[in-house]
Amino acid sequence: MPIGPLLELRHLKMIRAIAEHGRVTDAAEALGVTPSALSHRIKEAERRLDVVLFTRMHKRLRMTPAADYLAETADRILSEMDRAEQDVRRMDRGVEHVVRIAVEAYSSYHWLPSFTNYLRAHLPGVDLQVMAGAGREPVQALTNRHVDLIVVSGETVPLGTNHIPLFRDPLVFIMPPNHRLAGKPFIEGSDIEGEDFITYTKTPEPDREFARLFRPSESYPRWTATVELPEAIVELVAAGQGTSVLADWAVRPAIEAGRIIGARVGQDGIEIPWQALMRSEDSNTGPITDVGKALATWSSISGGFS
């Protein structure tokens, strides 16, 4: 009986490529091999494992449960290897640790240069790697070890994670400068009934504008679009194509530049807590915890991410 792993690195890359592309020709192109060579590699992997990994359906490959499991495992292994290679290259420049960070939903990183300067002064051996693509499903990315630290809103602490409170930030109703509501200091539900409204999610959240503004007043805007990227929403609002409610820290640069107008959501406002989450196993000591604590200290000094 063979001793040790039956699959090699090339097999893991093959499985991940097929999971991503679905077709042998497309996966082969992504890997830089011929379709024939990839087909032989599939047969070799199935022979080594003595299981069927793929079945053909028309011109696509359908993954079996075994292949699905291997694809998920391969993604974690290859991501860790990629990270290790980058870490080694950074170590050659005097960097001892690399911490991968992502922010929930938003791609606004105007705060990053200031925090990077703070980090270099207080943790000179630690470097940050921003994983902007992980912002859509940050908790999943954290669990799958694609990122080490995520910045998320709300107070929920998912199972298997620890949190560090960061700051509280108000939601703001944003509109173009010439909007009819531009002079109001705060916006009530009745003000925006029937307004064209753009949101990045139509899932109501218990502590946000839907539950605390729209529902109590039984006044709802006209949902015109769902745009997953808040920065794209800002551009649409600035162009007069709708209104929205977003985090103040994320839209503050556009408000200060005069491209959009912001108003408090409700007479009393709606403040949202933001926190840093890390895996429980990484939260006792080490560079990930150090970066989380540094982020909390820096945000308290700078007043959040604004």
N, C-alpha and C positions, 0 to 999 in steps of 0.2 A: 504494500500500500504506500502511495506517495506520502512523503512527510513535508509539511510546510504548505504555503498557499498554492492553490492550483491555478489561479489566475494571475496574470502579470499586469503591469501598469498599462500596457497597450490595450488589454482587454477592458479595463475599467474605462479608459478614454473612449473606446468603441461603444460601450454600453451607454455612456452618458451622451455621446453624439447622436446615437440612434434615438434615445429618449427625447432629445431636443428637436431633431429634424424629421424623424419618422420614416424617411426613405433612405435606402442604401446609397443611392447616387449622391444625395445631399449630405449625408453623414460622411461619406468617403471624401467628398470635396472639402468639407470642414476639417477633416483629419489630414488631408494632403496625400491620400492613397487612392488607388483605383477601386472601383466598385467590386471587381473580381477579388482583389486582395482583402477587402473588407468582408466579403462573403466567406472566404476561407477562414478569416479570423473568427467569424461567428461560429462556424462549424467546429473550429478548434476549441473555443470556449465551451461549447455545448458538450463536446467529447470529453474535455477535462472534468467537467462537473457532472456529466452523465444526466443532464436535465435539458429540457427544451426551453430556450430563452425567448425565441421569437417565432411567430407564425405569420405567414403572408396573407394579406388581405388586399386584393387588387395589386397596386404598385407600392403599397406601404407595408411596413412591418408592424405587427401587433405584438406588444410586449406581454409576456406571461407574468403571473404574480412573482415568479422567481426573478425575472428581469427587472420588474418594478422595484423590488427590494434591493437588488444589486445596484440599480441606477441611483437610488437614494443614498446608499452607502458610498458609491463611487463619487457622488457629488461632494460628500463630506470629506472623503479622503483626498481627493484632488484639490479641493479648496484649501485644506490644511497644508498640502505639499506646496501649493502656490504661495501661501502665506509664509511658509518656512523659507522658500527661496528668496522672497522679498525681504524677510527678516535678515537673512544672511548678507544680502547685498547692503542693507542699511547698516548692519553691524560694522561693515568695512568703513563706514563714515562716522563711527563713534556712537551709533544708536544701539542701545542694549535691548530695548523692547519696543514693539509696535502694537498699538491698541487700535482696533478697527471700531469706528463709531458711525452711527446712523441716527437720523432724526425722523420721527414719525411724520408722514404725510408731506411735510414742507421741504423744499429744496433751497430755502433762504439761508445762505451761509455768510452774510455780511458780518456776523459776530466772530467768525472763525479766526481771522488774522489776530484780533486782540487776544483771544483765548490761546492761540498758538504761542504768541509772545509770552504770555503769562506762564504757560506750560514749560517753555524753554528755560525760563528763569528759575522755576521751582522744581521741575523734573527734567533736567537736561539730558538724561539718558533715554527718555521716552519720546517716541514719534507717533503722530496720529495718522491714520489712514481713513479718509472719509468714504463710506460705502453708501453713496447717495441712492443707488438702486434698491437698497434694502428698506427704504422708507415706507413702501406700500404695505409690507407685512413685517414690521420690525421685530415683533415677538417671535415669529416663526424663524426669522433670520438669526435671532439670538439663540434660540433653541437648537437650530441646526449648525451652530458654530460658524456661521458666515460673518457674524459681527461679534464684538466683545462687549459693547456698551451701546445702549439705545436711549435716546431722549424721547419720552412719550408724555402725553397729557393724561390727566385723570389721576385717580388715587388707587386704582386696581393694581395689585401686585400679583402677577400670574404665578402659578405653581412652579417651583423650581428656580425662582428668581428672588433677588434681594433688591431693595431700592434705596436711593439717596434722594431726598427732596431737594429740588433746585430753586424754583421761584414760582410765583403766581403771576398770571398775565391776563389782562382783560380781552374779551372778544370785542371786535369792533364791526359795526355795519359800514361797509365801504360802498362808495358811489362816485360817479364822475363829478368833476368840479361844478358843472352847470346843472346838477340835479335839483329838483324842486325841494328836496329835504336837506340841502347842503348847509343851511343855517341852523339846523336844530342841534342842540348839545347832546340829546339822546333820542333814540328811536323806540317807539312803542309798536306793539303789534298792529294796531289800527293804522299806523302811518304807512305800513308797507303792504297792506292788503292789495293784492292784484299786481304788485310790482314784479317786473322781470327779475328772477332770482337764479343765480348760478351757484351750485354747490359741488363740493368734491365727493360727497357721499349723501345718499338719500336715506341712510339708516339713522333713525332718531336716536340720540344719546341722552341719557337722563339729566345731565347737568349742562346741556347746551341750549342753543336758542330755540330749538323745536319745542322742548318740554317746558322751558321757562319763559318764553316769549310768545310763540305762535299759539300753542295749545291753550294756555290760560285765557288769552284774549279771543280765542276762536277766530283769529285773523291770520290768513295764510297768504304768502306771496304766490306768484305764478311761477312754478318750477319750469324754467326754460331750457336748462342744460345741466348735465353732470360732467364736470371736467376734473379729472383726477389730480391734475397738477395745480396747486393753489397759485403758483406764479403765473400760470396761463390765465387763471381767473382774474388776477389783477390787471393783466393786459386787456382783457375783454371789458372789464369795468371801466378802465381808463378810456377805452374807445367808445363808451356810451352804450354798450350792448347788454347792460344788466347791472345788478347789484349783488352783494354777497355779505356773508359774515365770516370773518377769519380771525386768526390770532393777531393781536396788536403787534407783537415783536416781529412777526414775519412780514407785515405790510408797512411797518413804520417808515422804512426808507422811501417808499412810493408816496406816502402821505407827506413826509417832510419835503419831498421834491415837488409837491403840488400836483402830482399826476392824478391822485384820487383824494377824496375827502373821507375822513373817518368820524364816526359818531358812536357814543356809548350805546350798548345794547340794553334797553330798558332803563328806567329811571335810576335803579340801584346798581346797574351794571351786572355783568356776569364775568366773574374771574375764574380762570381755569388753573389748577395746579399742574406743574410740570415736574417730572422726576427722571432720574437716571436709573435704568435697570441693568443688572448684570446677572449672569448665571450664579446660583447659590454657591457652587463649588469654587467660583472665582472671587467671592466677596469678602473673604477674611483678610487676606493680605495680598500684596503683589501689585504690579503696575496697573491692572484694570481698576482695582479699588482706588489706587492713588489718583488715577485720572478722574474717576467719578467724584472723589472728594475735592480735587482741584477745580473741577467744573462747578461744584456747588459753591466753593469759596469765591471763585472768580465771578460767578453770576450774582452773588450777594453784593459784591463790590461794585459791579457794573450795572446793577439794576435789572438783571435778567439778560435776555438776548437782544434787547433793543439797541 
